[in-house]
Amino acid sequence: MTDTRADTRADALTWGRHYVAVEPTHFRVEYAINPFMDPAVQPDPALAMQQWRTLVETLRGLGAHVDVLPQRPDAPDMVYAMNLGLGVVRPDGGRHVVMSHMRYPQRRMETASAQAWFAEHGWSTSQVGRDGVGAHLEAGDAFAWRGDLVVGYGPRTEELALKHLATDLGVRMHGLRITHPGMYHLDLAFCPLDERRALICPEAFDDASAAALLELVPEPLVLTEAEALTTFAANSVVVGRTVVMPDCPDHVRAQLESWGFEVVVLDLGEFHKGGGSIRCLTNPVDLTLGRDLVVQDTPTVVLPPV
């Protein structure tokens, strides 16, 4: 199943080949902190585990490395590993994670367990806030894009966190105001495909931020609001020239295939009940400073006009 085209295209993403995931041994919908969650509608534990294992096996079959963390019994959302922290590889080869500071207290215990796991496995860590003190940052709002970081803020990540994150990593950052309650993380509305193309749902943002994001992407593949919310298509991952998706509208598949991508669709429906899909379940930790993110002498944050 290995994609032989993965390294033959100069514009292919160089990251997305090493992931951290959390086994869903205690996944359930215990509270409602996003519009998809309803404690009266519970996931099937056996089916959820089957869907998750198929996802991990698929990524490994494509040549990606996947590390698996245990799930805390008291952290039902910890399975959405994308939000544990933003992992980078420093120019000297050292590995570092900026840990998330969750907006909702129901998820904050996840960070402590994840931080301990990263430390045990040789990662240094830092924080922009913790235990409800300091700026909120959730890593599902942050993506590398053409040498810079693109970070969504509003529902979960706070604007103040952008300055701290840019300074911590020494990079330039483009902030985007998210205004849609159903696309509360950037990873529900933006998915880099390669160095020129990305899936985008403009309705996730205010007008200025939508225009700024569309200007940043030379060849956007635009999703409608309905497509983003019902298919979770933007919540996909890319390994080389393969896009692993929870669903793929016909026009999206046609465009992806015309660009030379292979589309693999997996059913992750049990996890949609908690408000996340493939990207939320997998955290890429191979972003490399100096390769995927340009190190700046003066870190800056570029915000859309008010």
JOMO-V356553 format. One record per residue. RES is the residue in three letters. PSI is psi in degrees with one decimal (999 if undefined). Layout:
res->RES psi->PSI
res->RES psi->PSI
This chain:
res->MET psi->-2.2
res->THR psi->134.1
res->ASP psi->105.4
res->THR psi->-12.5
res->ARG psi->-3.4
res->ALA psi->-39.1
res->ASP psi->14.2
res->THR psi->-10.4
res->ARG psi->125.1
res->ALA psi->-25.1
res->ASP psi->3.6
res->ALA psi->147.6
res->LEU psi->135.6
res->THR psi->-10.5
res->TRP psi->171.4
res->GLY psi->25.4
res->ARG psi->2.8
res->HIS psi->120.2
res->TYR psi->155.0
res->VAL psi->134.9
res->ALA psi->161.3
res->VAL psi->124.2
res->GLU psi->129.9
res->PRO psi->57.1
res->THR psi->-20.2
res->HIS psi->27.9
res->PHE psi->131.0
res->ARG psi->168.5
res->VAL psi->99.4
res->GLU psi->-18.0
res->TYR psi->-179.5
res->ALA psi->105.1
res->ILE psi->9.0
res->ASN psi->165.2
res->PRO psi->-14.6
res->PHE psi->-20.0
res->MET psi->132.1
res->ASP psi->108.3
res->PRO psi->-17.5
res->ALA psi->-12.0
res->VAL psi->97.4
res->GLN psi->144.0
res->PRO psi->152.9
res->ASP psi->116.1
res->PRO psi->-42.3
res->ALA psi->-41.9
res->LEU psi->-39.9
res->ALA psi->-44.1
res->MET psi->-40.8
res->GLN psi->-45.0
res->GLN psi->-42.2
res->TRP psi->-45.2
res->ARG psi->-37.6
res->THR psi->-39.9
res->LEU psi->-48.7
res->VAL psi->-43.7
res->GLU psi->-37.6
res->THR psi->-46.6
res->LEU psi->-42.5
res->ARG psi->-36.2
res->GLY psi->-25.7
res->LEU psi->-0.2
res->GLY psi->3.5
res->ALA psi->150.5
res->HIS psi->133.6
res->VAL psi->116.0
res->ASP psi->139.8
res->VAL psi->125.2
res->LEU psi->147.9
res->PRO psi->151.3
res->GLN psi->134.4
res->ARG psi->137.1
res->PRO psi->-29.0
res->ASP psi->12.9
res->ALA psi->77.3
res->PRO psi->-23.3
res->ASP psi->-0.8
res->MET psi->-20.9
res->VAL psi->-24.4
res->TYR psi->75.0
res->ALA psi->-19.0
res->MET psi->-28.1
res->ASN psi->10.3
res->LEU psi->-35.4
res->GLY psi->167.4
res->LEU psi->109.8
res->GLY psi->137.8
res->VAL psi->157.2
res->VAL psi->124.0
res->ARG psi->161.4
res->PRO psi->-28.4
res->ASP psi->4.4
res->GLY psi->-9.8
res->GLY psi->148.0
res->ARG psi->136.9
res->HIS psi->144.3
res->VAL psi->125.9
res->VAL psi->109.2
res->MET psi->144.9
res->SER psi->152.2
res->HIS psi->95.7
res->MET psi->140.0
res->ARG psi->-41.2
res->TYR psi->131.4
res->PRO psi->-22.4
res->GLN psi->-19.7
res->ARG psi->-3.6
res->ARG psi->-26.2
res->MET psi->-20.8
res->GLU psi->-39.1
res->THR psi->-39.5
res->ALA psi->-44.3
res->SER psi->-41.8
res->ALA psi->-40.2
res->GLN psi->-41.4
res->ALA psi->-41.3
res->TRP psi->-45.9
res->PHE psi->-44.4
res->ALA psi->-41.5
res->GLU psi->-25.0
res->HIS psi->19.5
res->GLY psi->12.6
res->TRP psi->137.0
res->SER psi->157.3
res->THR psi->157.0
res->SER psi->170.6
res->GLN psi->149.0
res->VAL psi->-8.5
res->GLY psi->163.3
res->ARG psi->153.3
res->ASP psi->33.9
res->GLY psi->2.0
res->VAL psi->125.7
res->GLY psi->-179.5
res->ALA psi->143.5
res->HIS psi->134.9
res->LEU psi->127.5
res->GLU psi->124.3
res->ALA psi->-17.2
res->GLY psi->-5.4
res->ASP psi->0.8
res->ALA psi->129.3
res->PHE psi->142.6
res->ALA psi->138.5
res->TRP psi->110.6
res->ARG psi->44.7
res->GLY psi->-13.1
res->ASP psi->172.4
res->LEU psi->137.2
res->VAL psi->124.5
res->VAL psi->125.7
res->GLY psi->146.6
res->TYR psi->155.4
res->GLY psi->-87.6
res->PRO psi->-39.4
res->ARG psi->-60.3
res->THR psi->138.4
res->GLU psi->150.9
res->GLU psi->-38.7
res->LEU psi->-30.6
res->ALA psi->-25.3
res->LEU psi->-44.3
res->LYS psi->-44.2
res->HIS psi->-43.4
res->LEU psi->-43.5
res->ALA psi->-40.5
res->THR psi->-41.2
res->ASP psi->-44.0
res->LEU psi->-17.4
res->GLY psi->44.8
res->VAL psi->169.8
res->ARG psi->142.6
res->MET psi->139.7
res->HIS psi->115.0
res->GLY psi->141.7
res->LEU psi->127.2
res->ARG psi->116.3
res->ILE psi->129.3
res->THR psi->-10.3
res->HIS psi->124.8
res->PRO psi->-25.6
res->GLY psi->-14.3
res->MET psi->64.4
res->TYR psi->-14.7
res->HIS psi->151.9
res->LEU psi->-31.4
res->ASP psi->-1.5
res->LEU psi->-6.0
res->ALA psi->-4.0
res->PHE psi->126.9
res->CYS psi->104.9
res->PRO psi->135.8
res->LEU psi->-44.4
res->ASP psi->-160.5
res->GLU psi->-5.6
res->ARG psi->-18.3
res->ARG psi->149.3
res->ALA psi->149.5
res->LEU psi->134.2
res->ILE psi->137.0
res->CYS psi->100.8
res->PRO psi->-27.2
res->GLU psi->-8.9
res->ALA psi->-18.7
res->PHE psi->166.0
res->ASP psi->169.1
res->ASP psi->-42.8
res->ALA psi->-39.2
res->SER psi->-38.5
res->ALA psi->-43.1
res->ALA psi->-39.5
res->ALA psi->-41.8
res->LEU psi->-42.9
res->LEU psi->-31.1
res->GLU psi->-29.3
res->LEU psi->-23.5
res->VAL psi->112.0
res->PRO psi->-38.1
res->GLU psi->81.8
res->PRO psi->146.6
res->LEU psi->105.9
res->VAL psi->129.4
res->LEU psi->144.7
res->THR psi->164.2
res->GLU psi->-45.7
res->ALA psi->-40.9
res->GLU psi->-44.2
res->ALA psi->-40.5
res->LEU psi->-30.8
res->THR psi->-24.3
res->THR psi->-17.0
res->PHE psi->29.2
res->ALA psi->-33.2
res->ALA psi->-17.1
res->ASN psi->54.1
res->SER psi->168.6
res->VAL psi->157.2
res->VAL psi->127.4
res->VAL psi->103.7
res->GLY psi->-114.6
res->ARG psi->20.5
res->THR psi->127.5
res->VAL psi->117.7
res->VAL psi->116.2
res->MET psi->151.1
res->PRO psi->-18.0
res->ASP psi->157.6
res->CYS psi->102.4
res->PRO psi->150.7
res->ASP psi->-43.8
res->HIS psi->-29.8
res->VAL psi->-46.0
res->ARG psi->-44.1
res->ALA psi->-42.7
res->GLN psi->-42.9
res->LEU psi->-45.2
res->GLU psi->-33.5
res->SER psi->-25.6
res->TRP psi->-2.6
res->GLY psi->15.0
res->PHE psi->149.8
res->GLU psi->136.1
res->VAL psi->127.4
res->VAL psi->119.8
res->VAL psi->127.5
res->LEU psi->144.6
res->ASP psi->114.2
res->LEU psi->30.7
res->GLY psi->-31.1
res->GLU psi->-31.7
res->PHE psi->-17.6
res->HIS psi->-23.9
res->LYS psi->-20.8
res->GLY psi->-1.5
res->GLY psi->20.2
res->GLY psi->167.5
res->SER psi->-137.8
res->ILE psi->-49.2
res->ARG psi->-41.2
res->CYS psi->-30.3
res->LEU psi->-9.3
res->THR psi->126.8
res->ASN psi->112.2
res->PRO psi->127.3
res->VAL psi->24.6
res->ASP psi->18.1
res->LEU psi->131.2
res->THR psi->122.9
res->LEU psi->132.4
res->GLY psi->-13.8
res->ARG psi->-60.1
res->ASP psi->-25.4
res->LEU psi->123.4
res->VAL psi->125.2
res->VAL psi->126.8
res->GLN psi->141.8
res->ASP psi->-36.7
res->THR psi->99.3
res->PRO psi->139.6
res->THR psi->157.2
res->VAL psi->122.6
res->VAL psi->118.9
res->LEU psi->151.9
res->PRO psi->156.2
res->PRO psi->148.8
res->VAL psi->999
